[in-house]
Amino acid sequence: MPSIEFRNICQYICQDVNLTIPDKELLVLLGHNGAGKTTLLNIVAGFIDYRGSVLLDGAPIDKVPANKRGIGYMSQNLDLFPHLTVSDNIAYGLRTSKRYKETEVAERINELLDMVRITHLAGRYPRSLSGGEKQRVALARAIAPSPRVLLLDEPLTGLDTQTSKYLRVELRRIQHKLGITTMYVTHDLTEAEEMADRIAVIDKGRIVQLGRPEEVFFYPANEMVSDFVGMPNILDCDYCKDLGNGIFEVGCGGLPIVVPHDGGSVKRIALFPRDIYVSDTPPPGPGVNRFTGLIADVSDTREVIRLNIRAGGNKLVAEVPHHIFEDMDLAVGNEVHLILKLRRIRVYEDRNL
């Protein structure tokens, strides 16, 4: 599969974008609405005019029509044909290209149905499918003609949390299996973190940071990136105790925190603000990683309400969506109940993150 290179791309919101995506990489484009993420996908696909140059494996494709570029595109709207069965939706690009015999089309359909695990849905129509099933059909249709590049624009939009998490694993599995160079647009930070080989953060049409997920999340390049991703809480550990079965207890500023770990002694842990659950009343359930704290500061960002909380000897930052914050009685000086999400805690065996 080819590398993708943008040279001095300018159009609409995009301003002098220079970017190289190596062969087989999955690059996540992350940023606010209107930042230029989908515009970059449309430029690669050849759907809009632009200044500058796009190269696949070093060869310019600027004068190549969209239908000749070898691009697979899955939009957030999915755009399945309601009058076609699942099989016929997947076969659409194969048949319209007129490059495949019907026996080859049938073989490819069966291969893809099996790959995305929807063989049992072959004769169904889109109206009878769940959201997750529709996503799989749209993905199969996008990769049916064996494209050189795969473009995914908010592919998991509108799915419930469990389905979205499952399909993230499936998408990554398929991308690895095919070894296809992929550009993936999302607003979801967890999605970006779990999917990306690298992340490109875009703001007002410019790439403001490019790096591995841990580089972007732990070392934001500027205030915009920091505000968007939320700086992680990094806590030093006073003690470390192996509880068995891949679980440790660590002491951080007087808080006994349970963490997933199979290695040696834990020196530091990190937890993103979005992974701290905040409530103004005691939440139900087991008492693991549940603490109380006092709100020291409240700030309103573009994305969320950010709370600075003192818990034990720690200063924690937590994030609450605007609509949830409005339903709770939270103010500076109030006591709040916290749950640190165990499976989202990162563990480090030395003090260098």
Buried (B, 14 or more C-beta within 10 A) or exposed (E): BBBBBBBEBEBBBBBBBEBEBBEBBBBBBBBBEEBBBBBBBBBBBBBEEBEBEBBBEEEEBBEBEBEEBBBBBBBBEBEBEEEBBBBBBBBBBBEEEEEBEEEEBBEBBBEBBEBBEBBEBBEBBBEEBEBBBBBBBBBBBBBBBEBBBBBBBBBBBBBEEEBBBBBBEBBBEBBEEBEBBBBBBBBBBBBBBBBBBBBBBBBBBBBBBBBEBBBBBBEBBEEBBBBBBBBBBBBEBEEBEBEEEEBBBBBBBEBBBBBBBEEEBBBBBBBBBBBBBBBBEEEEEEEEBBBEBEBBEBEEEEBBBBBBBBBBEBBBBBBBEEEEBEEBEBEEEBEBBBBBEBEBBBBBEEEEE
